[in-house]
Structures are given as C-alpha cells and as structure tokens.
Amino acid sequence: MSGEHERDMEEQMRDLLAEDAYTIQPSPVPYPAIRRQGASERRRRVAIAGAAIVALGALPVGAYALGGTDRGGSDTAAPRPTAGAPQDTATSASPATSPAASPSPTGPARPTTDGQLLDGIGFAQAAHGLQQCLDYDEESKKDLREDSPARKDGGLGTASDYRIILAMHSTGDSNAPGDGFFVVAVKEQPRLTRLICNIRDGRAQGLNASVGGTRDDTGQPVSADINSGKLYQQSVLDNGHWKLPFRWGLIGTVQPSVAKVTVDYGDSSSEAALDHGWFVASGTLGRQVTRAPHVKGFDAAGKLVYDSDLDKSYEKTLP
C-alpha cells in the first residue's frame, strides 16, 4: 500500500503543477512602457547637449562685445578671462583704462548774431578764412631778421583765441583787383586785438591788425575803428567811380551803457549788432558817396549819447 500511496501523491503533484503553470510563469515584459521611458530619456539628453552647444556658441559673441572699441574694434574676439584667474594688466587694458586721446584744437567763437555773417558766408568758411589769415601772418615773418621785434612778439595767437564778429563780401578795386570776402575777428587776452583780413582766390591777400589799447582810450561811449576804412570804402584811385552795388561794413567799440548803435551811409541805414563790447554795422551802397558813415549811439532809455558829427576826432569825409 505504501508504494501505491506514493504514486497517488506523485500524480496529485503533477496535476497541481499542470493547473498552476500559468500562475507561476513570469509576466510578459512591458515593451510599450520601456520605449516611452527610453524616448523621454533621449529627449532629456538631447536638450542638455543642445543647451551646452548654445552656451559654447554664445561665448565668442560675448567676448567680441567686450573686446570691441568705439573706433570699430577688431574682428578678432578677445578671450574671456576665467573667474578668479589673475590677469596681465600690461596686456588686458580695457577701453575705460586706455589713455584719453588729446582733444583737437578748437576754432574761433561765433558772432552774437547770424546777421554778422553776410552774403552766404557760413561760419565754417569764415573760420577757415581766419586760420588762413593767421598762417599768412606767420609766413610773412619768415622774411624778417632774426632780431626783429615783430618776429619775437609772439604773433597774433591761434584761431581759438578769437571771436569772429563779421564776414562779408569784398569788392575788388584798382588797388586790389578781384572780389573776395572779409573776415573780422577780435580777442581780449592777453591784449585787445582786432584783425581784418581779405581772402581772394582762396588765400589770404591782405591783413590789417590792431593790437593793444583799451575801449576807454577815446573816452567816448562809442568809438568807430579808425583803421576799418577798407570795410566801407574803395580805393582812392577810384573816387567817384566805385563799383556798385557795394557791400560795406563798419565796426567799433561801445561802453556797457550803450544799448543801441545806428549807422547811416549814403542811401543805406543799419542798426548795428552789439557783440561783447563791439558794434558791427553793415549795408549795401547804391550810389557814389563822399561822406563817411554817420554813427549814433543811444542808452537803454533811448537817449542820444554819441553822435559822430559832434566827435572832433572822427573823420567825417572820405579821403
């Protein structure tokens, strides 16, 4: 019986194993889930790699921006220093620490009013004419002896010392043929200086300078410049036969008490511009004249304080 019982037990075990075979076999592998996880992982790695590539690509652009200059810079990117790394101060100077460029020389000051620049002569042209005049003066001194006082007096200075107070057309005459333009400029320091220069054929061809003195020398509230005759008359060789119409000008000094200056000349009249202690008058003459310009000055209340007809030192007729 014992052997038979053992066979029954063995057969029962086989039956049980056959019935539960599905239960104990391993579950199928979840391929769809694995694929989704793998795709997600690849996307994450691609994103990280892409960010690294963008960062590496942006670095030269940032370095170029830091290494550029206002003068156009270079097309070679400057290396970006590593944080905390020591720098060579002899070779890594930035634009902020570079020596400043020397400022360019400044030109003359402008006149007080635009009406002092006449006949289409712009300020740039007038300023260039002034520089030509100063160069003309320096060139003329080269022919003087080394011990000449005129050669040692320091000259007329630079254009930046001056203020242009008048620029106007000049009419040629028998003494100085050819039209051109006048430039009149003044400076205060170190000595009161006034110069009148004529530009013809693109170069300075005549210069008259008055140096020294003060505005109080005449004791008059208004004082016409006695050496400015070339601005309002033509050569004595052409008396009675001036070329017309004729652009004329007149300059002089005024005291602070003077608020208005008028000038009558032939058939023209002008209210002068007042410019830092100078008066500047101009007009156009349409007929022949024999009398000099008639100058009047008024104070702020309109009271006449100067009349050239009453000034014994003023030449009332033309030569």
MARKEZA-763704 format. One record per residue (C-alpha): residue number from 1; x, y, z. Coordinates in Angstrom, 1 decimal. Example, Ala and Ser with C-alpha at 12.3 -4.5 7.8 and 13.67 -1.06 7.14 Angstrom:
# MARKEZA-763704
<num:1, east:12.3, north:-4.5, up:7.8> $
<num:2, east:13.7, north:-1.1, up:7.1> $
//
This chain:
# MARKEZA-763704
<num:1, east:0.0, north:0.0, up:0.0> $
<num:2, east:2.8, north:2.3, up:0.7> $
<num:3, east:4.1, north:2.2, up:-2.8> $
<num:4, east:0.7, north:2.8, up:-4.2> $
<num:5, east:0.1, north:5.7, up:-1.9> $
<num:6, east:3.3, north:7.3, up:-3.0> $
<num:7, east:2.3, north:7.0, up:-6.7> $
<num:8, east:-1.0, north:8.7, up:-5.9> $
<num:9, east:0.8, north:11.6, up:-4.2> $
<num:10, east:3.1, north:12.0, up:-7.2> $
<num:11, east:0.2, north:12.1, up:-9.6> $
<num:12, east:-1.6, north:14.7, up:-7.5> $
<num:13, east:1.6, north:16.9, up:-7.5> $
<num:14, east:1.8, north:16.7, up:-11.3> $
<num:15, east:-1.8, north:17.7, up:-11.6> $
<num:16, east:-1.3, north:20.6, up:-9.4> $
<num:17, east:1.8, north:21.8, up:-11.2> $
<num:18, east:0.0, north:21.5, up:-14.5> $
<num:19, east:-3.0, north:23.5, up:-13.3> $
<num:20, east:-0.9, north:26.4, up:-11.8> $
<num:21, east:1.7, north:26.5, up:-14.6> $
<num:22, east:0.3, north:29.9, up:-15.9> $
<num:23, east:0.2, north:31.3, up:-12.4> $
<num:24, east:3.9, north:30.8, up:-11.7> $
<num:25, east:5.3, north:31.7, up:-15.2> $
<num:26, east:6.9, north:35.2, up:-15.4> $
<num:27, east:4.8, north:38.2, up:-16.5> $
<num:28, east:5.4, north:39.5, up:-20.1> $
<num:29, east:7.9, north:42.3, up:-20.5> $
<num:30, east:6.1, north:45.8, up:-20.7> $
<num:31, east:7.8, north:46.9, up:-24.0> $
<num:32, east:5.5, north:50.0, up:-24.6> $
<num:33, east:6.4, north:51.4, up:-21.2> $
<num:34, east:10.1, north:50.8, up:-21.8> $
<num:35, east:10.0, north:52.5, up:-25.2> $
<num:36, east:8.3, north:55.6, up:-23.7> $
<num:37, east:10.8, north:55.8, up:-20.9> $
<num:38, east:13.7, north:55.5, up:-23.3> $
<num:39, east:12.4, north:58.1, up:-25.6> $
<num:40, east:11.9, north:60.5, up:-22.7> $
<num:41, east:15.5, north:59.9, up:-21.5> $
<num:42, east:16.9, north:60.6, up:-25.1> $
<num:43, east:15.0, north:63.8, up:-25.3> $
<num:44, east:16.4, north:64.9, up:-21.9> $
<num:45, east:19.9, north:64.1, up:-23.0> $
<num:46, east:19.4, north:65.9, up:-26.4> $
<num:47, east:18.1, north:69.0, up:-24.5> $
<num:48, east:21.1, north:69.1, up:-22.2> $
<num:49, east:23.5, north:68.6, up:-25.1> $
<num:50, east:21.8, north:71.3, up:-27.1> $
<num:51, east:22.0, north:73.8, up:-24.2> $
<num:52, east:25.7, north:73.1, up:-24.0> $
<num:53, east:26.1, north:73.8, up:-27.7> $
<num:54, east:24.2, north:77.1, up:-27.5> $
<num:55, east:26.3, north:78.1, up:-24.5> $
<num:56, east:29.5, north:77.3, up:-26.4> $
<num:57, east:28.3, north:79.2, up:-29.5> $
<num:58, east:27.3, north:82.3, up:-27.5> $
<num:59, east:30.7, north:82.6, up:-25.7> $
<num:60, east:32.7, north:84.1, up:-28.7> $
<num:61, east:29.9, north:86.7, up:-29.3> $
<num:62, east:30.0, north:87.9, up:-25.7> $
<num:63, east:33.8, north:88.0, up:-25.8> $
<num:64, east:33.8, north:90.1, up:-29.0> $
<num:65, east:31.4, north:92.6, up:-27.5> $
<num:66, east:33.7, north:93.0, up:-24.5> $
<num:67, east:36.8, north:93.4, up:-26.7> $
<num:68, east:35.3, north:96.0, up:-29.1> $
<num:69, east:36.2, north:99.7, up:-29.1> $
<num:70, east:34.4, north:102.9, up:-30.2> $
<num:71, east:36.8, north:103.1, up:-33.2> $
<num:72, east:35.3, north:100.0, up:-34.8> $
<num:73, east:37.2, north:97.4, up:-32.8> $
<num:74, east:38.7, north:94.3, up:-34.2> $
<num:75, east:37.2, north:91.2, up:-35.9> $
<num:76, east:39.2, north:89.0, up:-33.5> $
<num:77, east:37.3, north:88.0, up:-30.3> $
<num:78, east:39.1, north:88.9, up:-27.1> $
<num:79, east:39.4, north:85.9, up:-24.7> $
<num:80, east:37.0, north:86.0, up:-21.7> $
<num:81, east:39.1, north:85.7, up:-18.5> $
<num:82, east:38.3, north:82.8, up:-16.2> $
<num:83, east:36.6, north:83.9, up:-13.0> $
<num:84, east:39.2, north:84.3, up:-10.2> $
<num:85, east:42.2, north:83.9, up:-12.6> $
<num:86, east:44.9, north:86.6, up:-12.4> $
<num:87, east:45.1, north:89.0, up:-15.3> $
<num:88, east:48.1, north:90.5, up:-17.0> $
<num:89, east:47.5, north:94.2, up:-16.6> $
<num:90, east:50.1, north:95.1, up:-19.2> $
<num:91, east:48.1, north:93.4, up:-22.0> $
<num:92, east:44.5, north:93.4, up:-20.8> $
<num:93, east:43.7, north:97.1, up:-20.6> $
<num:94, east:40.1, north:97.8, up:-21.3> $
<num:95, east:38.8, north:100.9, up:-23.2> $
<num:96, east:37.9, north:102.5, up:-19.9> $
<num:97, east:41.6, north:102.4, up:-18.8> $
<num:98, east:43.1, north:103.4, up:-22.1> $
<num:99, east:44.8, north:106.8, up:-22.3> $
<num:100, east:42.4, north:109.5, up:-23.4> $
<num:101, east:43.0, north:111.0, up:-26.9> $
<num:102, east:44.3, north:114.5, up:-27.0> $
<num:103, east:41.4, north:116.9, up:-27.7> $
<num:104, east:41.6, north:118.6, up:-31.1> $
<num:105, east:42.2, north:122.3, up:-31.2> $
<num:106, east:39.1, north:124.4, up:-31.0> $
<num:107, east:38.3, north:127.1, up:-33.5> $
<num:108, east:37.1, north:130.7, up:-33.0> $
<num:109, east:33.9, north:131.7, up:-31.2> $
<num:110, east:30.8, north:132.5, up:-33.2> $
<num:111, east:29.4, north:136.0, up:-33.5> $
<num:112, east:26.5, north:137.0, up:-31.4> $
<num:113, east:24.0, north:137.2, up:-34.3> $
<num:114, east:23.7, north:135.3, up:-37.6> $
<num:115, east:23.3, north:138.7, up:-39.3> $
<num:116, east:27.0, north:139.3, up:-38.8> $
<num:117, east:27.8, north:136.5, up:-41.4> $
<num:118, east:26.7, north:138.0, up:-44.7> $
<num:119, east:26.5, north:137.2, up:-48.4> $
<num:120, east:26.2, north:133.5, up:-47.9> $
<num:121, east:29.4, north:133.2, up:-46.0> $
<num:122, east:28.9, north:130.4, up:-43.4> $
<num:123, east:30.7, north:130.2, up:-40.1> $
<num:124, east:32.9, north:127.3, up:-41.2> $
<num:125, east:34.1, north:129.3, up:-44.2> $
<num:126, east:34.8, north:132.4, up:-42.1> $
<num:127, east:36.7, north:130.3, up:-39.5> $
<num:128, east:38.8, north:128.7, up:-42.3> $
<num:129, east:39.5, north:132.2, up:-43.6> $
<num:130, east:40.6, north:133.4, up:-40.2> $
<num:131, east:43.1, north:130.5, up:-40.0> $
<num:132, east:44.4, north:131.4, up:-43.4> $
<num:133, east:45.0, north:134.9, up:-42.2> $
<num:134, east:46.9, north:133.8, up:-39.1> $
<num:135, east:49.0, north:131.4, up:-41.3> $
<num:136, east:49.6, north:134.4, up:-43.7> $
<num:137, east:50.9, north:136.4, up:-40.7> $
<num:138, east:53.3, north:133.7, up:-39.6> $
<num:139, east:54.6, north:133.2, up:-43.1> $
<num:140, east:55.3, north:136.9, up:-43.6> $
<num:141, east:57.5, north:136.9, up:-40.5> $
<num:142, east:59.9, north:134.4, up:-42.0> $
<num:143, east:61.3, north:137.2, up:-44.2> $
<num:144, east:62.1, north:139.3, up:-41.2> $
<num:145, east:65.5, north:139.4, up:-39.5> $
<num:146, east:66.0, north:137.1, up:-36.6> $
<num:147, east:66.4, north:140.1, up:-34.2> $
<num:148, east:63.3, north:141.8, up:-35.5> $
<num:149, east:60.9, north:142.8, up:-32.6> $
<num:150, east:57.9, north:141.9, up:-34.9> $
<num:151, east:59.3, north:138.3, up:-35.2> $
<num:152, east:59.7, north:138.0, up:-31.4> $
<num:153, east:56.4, north:139.4, up:-30.3> $
<num:154, east:54.6, north:136.1, up:-30.2> $
<num:155, east:52.4, north:136.7, up:-33.2> $
<num:156, east:48.7, north:137.1, up:-33.3> $
<num:157, east:47.9, north:133.9, up:-31.5> $
<num:158, east:45.7, north:131.0, up:-32.5> $
<num:159, east:42.2, north:130.9, up:-34.0> $
<num:160, east:40.7, north:129.6, up:-30.8> $
<num:161, east:41.7, north:132.9, up:-29.1> $
<num:162, east:39.4, north:134.9, up:-31.4> $
<num:163, east:35.7, north:135.6, up:-31.9> $
<num:164, east:34.5, north:136.3, up:-35.4> $
<num:165, east:32.4, north:139.4, up:-35.4> $
<num:166, east:31.9, north:140.0, up:-39.2> $
<num:167, east:32.3, north:138.2, up:-42.5> $
<num:168, east:31.1, north:139.8, up:-45.8> $
<num:169, east:31.7, north:140.1, up:-49.5> $
<num:170, east:34.6, north:142.3, up:-50.6> $
<num:171, east:34.6, north:144.2, up:-53.9> $
<num:172, east:37.8, north:144.5, up:-55.8> $
<num:173, east:39.1, north:147.9, up:-56.9> $
<num:174, east:42.0, north:149.4, up:-58.8> $
<num:175, east:44.3, north:148.9, up:-55.9> $
<num:176, east:43.3, north:145.3, up:-55.1> $
<num:177, east:41.6, north:143.7, up:-58.1> $
<num:178, east:39.4, north:140.7, up:-57.7> $
<num:179, east:36.4, north:140.1, up:-55.4> $
<num:180, east:36.6, north:138.0, up:-52.3> $
<num:181, east:35.5, north:138.3, up:-48.7> $
<num:182, east:36.5, north:139.9, up:-45.5> $
<num:183, east:36.8, north:138.3, up:-42.1> $
<num:184, east:36.9, north:140.4, up:-39.0> $
<num:185, east:37.9, north:138.8, up:-35.7> $
<num:186, east:38.7, north:140.1, up:-32.2> $
<num:187, east:40.3, north:138.8, up:-29.0> $
<num:188, east:40.5, north:140.1, up:-25.4> $
<num:189, east:43.6, north:138.4, up:-24.0> $
<num:190, east:46.5, north:138.9, up:-23.4> $
<num:191, east:45.9, north:142.2, up:-25.3> $
<num:192, east:42.9, north:143.6, up:-27.1> $
<num:193, east:43.4, north:142.6, up:-30.7> $
<num:194, east:41.4, north:143.2, up:-33.8> $
<num:195, east:42.2, north:141.9, up:-37.3> $
<num:196, east:40.7, north:142.4, up:-40.7> $
<num:197, east:41.7, north:140.0, up:-43.4> $
<num:198, east:40.8, north:139.7, up:-47.0> $
<num:199, east:40.5, north:136.3, up:-48.7> $
<num:200, east:40.8, north:136.3, up:-52.5> $
<num:201, east:41.3, north:133.5, up:-54.9> $
<num:202, east:41.2, north:131.0, up:-52.0> $
<num:203, east:44.0, north:132.6, up:-50.0> $
<num:204, east:44.8, north:135.5, up:-47.6> $
<num:205, east:45.9, north:138.5, up:-49.6> $
<num:206, east:45.8, north:141.4, up:-47.1> $
<num:207, east:45.8, north:141.7, up:-43.3> $
<num:208, east:45.3, north:144.7, up:-41.0> $
<num:209, east:45.8, north:144.1, up:-37.3> $
<num:210, east:45.4, north:146.5, up:-34.3> $
<num:211, east:47.0, north:145.3, up:-31.1> $
<num:212, east:46.9, north:146.8, up:-27.6> $
<num:213, east:44.9, north:149.7, up:-26.1> $
<num:214, east:41.5, north:149.6, up:-24.4> $
<num:215, east:38.0, north:150.6, up:-25.1> $
<num:216, east:38.4, north:153.5, up:-22.8> $
<num:217, east:41.2, north:155.1, up:-24.8> $
<num:218, east:38.9, north:157.6, up:-26.6> $
<num:219, east:36.8, north:158.5, up:-23.6> $
<num:220, east:33.7, north:158.1, up:-25.9> $
<num:221, east:30.7, north:155.8, up:-25.3> $
<num:222, east:31.0, north:154.7, up:-29.0> $
<num:223, east:34.3, north:154.6, up:-30.9> $
<num:224, east:34.4, north:153.7, up:-34.6> $
<num:225, east:37.5, north:151.8, up:-35.6> $
<num:226, east:39.7, north:154.3, up:-37.5> $
<num:227, east:41.5, north:151.5, up:-39.3> $
<num:228, east:38.4, north:149.8, up:-40.6> $
<num:229, east:38.1, north:152.1, up:-43.6> $
<num:230, east:38.8, north:149.2, up:-46.1> $
<num:231, east:35.4, north:147.8, up:-45.0> $
<num:232, east:33.4, north:150.8, up:-46.2> $
<num:233, east:35.3, north:152.4, up:-49.0> $
<num:234, east:37.1, north:151.5, up:-52.2> $
<num:235, east:40.5, north:152.8, up:-53.3> $
<num:236, east:41.1, north:156.5, up:-53.6> $
<num:237, east:42.2, north:155.7, up:-57.2> $
<num:238, east:38.5, north:155.1, up:-57.9> $
<num:239, east:37.0, north:158.1, up:-56.3> $
<num:240, east:33.6, north:158.9, up:-57.9> $
<num:241, east:33.8, north:155.6, up:-59.8> $
<num:242, east:33.1, north:152.9, up:-57.2> $
<num:243, east:31.7, north:149.6, up:-58.3> $
<num:244, east:28.1, north:149.4, up:-57.3> $
<num:245, east:26.2, north:148.0, up:-55.5> $
<num:246, east:28.9, north:147.9, up:-52.8> $
<num:247, east:28.7, north:145.9, up:-49.6> $
<num:248, east:30.1, north:147.9, up:-46.7> $
<num:249, east:30.7, north:147.3, up:-43.1> $
<num:250, east:31.8, north:149.4, up:-40.0> $
<num:251, east:33.0, north:148.2, up:-36.6> $
<num:252, east:34.0, north:149.8, up:-33.4> $
<num:253, east:33.8, north:149.6, up:-29.6> $
<num:254, east:31.0, north:150.5, up:-27.2> $
<num:255, east:30.7, north:151.1, up:-23.5> $
<num:256, east:28.3, north:149.0, up:-21.4> $
<num:257, east:26.0, north:152.0, up:-21.1> $
<num:258, east:25.2, north:151.9, up:-24.9> $
<num:259, east:22.1, north:149.9, up:-25.8> $
<num:260, east:21.8, north:150.8, up:-29.5> $
<num:261, east:24.0, north:152.0, up:-32.3> $
<num:262, east:22.8, north:153.2, up:-35.7> $
<num:263, east:24.8, north:153.9, up:-38.9> $
<num:264, east:23.7, north:155.9, up:-41.9> $
<num:265, east:25.8, north:155.7, up:-45.0> $
<num:266, east:24.9, north:157.2, up:-48.4> $
<num:267, east:21.5, north:155.7, up:-49.2> $
<num:268, east:21.6, north:152.9, up:-46.7> $
<num:269, east:21.0, north:152.6, up:-42.9> $
<num:270, east:21.8, north:150.0, up:-40.4> $
<num:271, east:21.2, north:149.2, up:-36.7> $
<num:272, east:24.4, north:147.6, up:-35.5> $
<num:273, east:24.7, north:144.3, up:-33.7> $
<num:274, east:26.3, north:144.7, up:-30.3> $
<num:275, east:28.8, north:141.9, up:-29.7> $
<num:276, east:30.7, north:141.7, up:-26.4> $
<num:277, east:31.7, north:145.4, up:-26.4> $
<num:278, east:31.9, north:145.8, up:-30.2> $
<num:279, east:29.3, north:147.2, up:-32.6> $
<num:280, east:29.1, north:145.7, up:-36.1> $
<num:281, east:27.1, north:147.6, up:-38.8> $
<num:282, east:26.7, north:146.7, up:-42.5> $
<num:283, east:24.6, north:147.6, up:-45.5> $
<num:284, east:24.6, north:147.9, up:-49.3> $
<num:285, east:25.5, north:151.2, up:-51.0> $
<num:286, east:23.8, north:152.0, up:-54.3> $
<num:287, east:25.3, north:155.4, up:-55.1> $
<num:288, east:28.6, north:157.3, up:-55.0> $
<num:289, east:29.5, north:158.9, up:-51.7> $
<num:290, east:31.9, north:161.5, up:-50.3> $
<num:291, east:30.9, north:161.5, up:-46.6> $
<num:292, east:31.9, north:158.8, up:-44.1> $
<num:293, east:29.3, north:156.8, up:-42.3> $
<num:294, east:27.3, north:158.7, up:-39.7> $
<num:295, east:27.3, north:156.9, up:-36.3> $
<num:296, east:24.9, north:157.4, up:-33.4> $
<num:297, east:24.7, north:155.7, up:-30.0> $
<num:298, east:21.8, north:155.5, up:-27.6> $
<num:299, east:21.4, north:154.4, up:-24.0> $
<num:300, east:18.7, north:152.0, up:-22.7> $
<num:301, east:16.3, north:154.9, up:-22.3> $
<num:302, east:16.7, north:155.9, up:-25.9> $
<num:303, east:18.8, north:159.0, up:-25.1> $
<num:304, east:21.4, north:160.0, up:-27.7> $
<num:305, east:24.8, north:159.5, up:-26.0> $
<num:306, east:27.1, north:159.7, up:-29.1> $
<num:307, east:27.0, north:161.4, up:-32.5> $
<num:308, east:29.9, north:161.1, up:-34.9> $
<num:309, east:29.0, north:164.5, up:-36.3> $
<num:310, east:29.9, north:166.0, up:-32.9> $
<num:311, east:33.0, north:164.0, up:-32.4> $
<num:312, east:36.0, north:166.1, up:-33.3> $
<num:313, east:38.3, north:163.0, up:-33.6> $
<num:314, east:36.0, north:161.3, up:-36.2> $
<num:315, east:36.8, north:161.8, up:-39.9> $
<num:316, east:33.5, north:162.9, up:-41.4> $
<num:317, east:34.6, north:162.9, up:-45.1> $
<num:318, east:36.2, north:160.2, up:-47.2> $
<num:319, east:39.8, north:160.7, up:-48.3> $
//
